[in-house]
């Protein structure tokens, strides 16, 4: 026995951290869950209620771990005050950094989909 | 009016009636204890009952903004159809929906004055060396009747749209076609 322990970080944890990192990026108005994400969020919320937990939001974030590689997909709405491409790149960087800092996992790729750009509303 | 003896068409293969099973969900008789059909049906009914009970017990039956969230999800789903790649040096991809780009470009055209943007079609025609998509845009416009200098107005639209594509989205337009298909009068 070397006393080493193996830590397994579940995908929803990575997703929550990634969602928070993406939301905190300047120029991001909100995450966009889409229909599939909405259903997943409800299921998670319901399960969380049964267990007395309030799960962190992961709307609009999908995590895929394929053959040891970790890919995070984020769907966002950006503000037209900032350049969409620049905001997208900033989201890529902050998700990679946030996941590394909070879970110790290295993200191999971040796919940012800007589904909408908000003009001067609100 | 003739009334069906069982009162329902939901009869199980064993001959038992689903409604009757629902009525006696908590008291199982000898047949139901061993019958696989009744057993399966009973399990489904129990799951249904607990799910409905949970919904009834939900203190906040309709989460605030539920309709808004569903509609925004539906709209996002529609926009997700066609995506354009934006340049990025980071591993992964940055993409933007054509519909989102169209909204930004139409808005830019409107701001030029004396015109109103109608349709905006965005097409990817290639990939630039930085990984970003090369796009062609076709913008349909209506110009104000009595507009003194049409050529100048269109030049202004072209400038605004090209600038918005670069500044607000990060796209370089390979081609911008402006089609004037209508006129409008002030106050319309």
Interface residues (C-beta under 8 A of the other chain):
Chain A: X32 X33 X34 X35 X37 X38 X46 X71 X75 X80 X83 X84 X85 X86 X88 X89 X91 X92 X93 X96 X108 X109 X110 X111 X112 X113 X114 X115 X116 X117 X119
Chain B: X54 X69 X70 X72 X73 X74 X75 X76 X77 X79 X80 X83 X86 X87 X88 X89 X90 X91 X92 X93 X94 X95 X96 X97 X99 X100 X101 X103 X104 X107 X132 X167 X168 X169 X170 X171
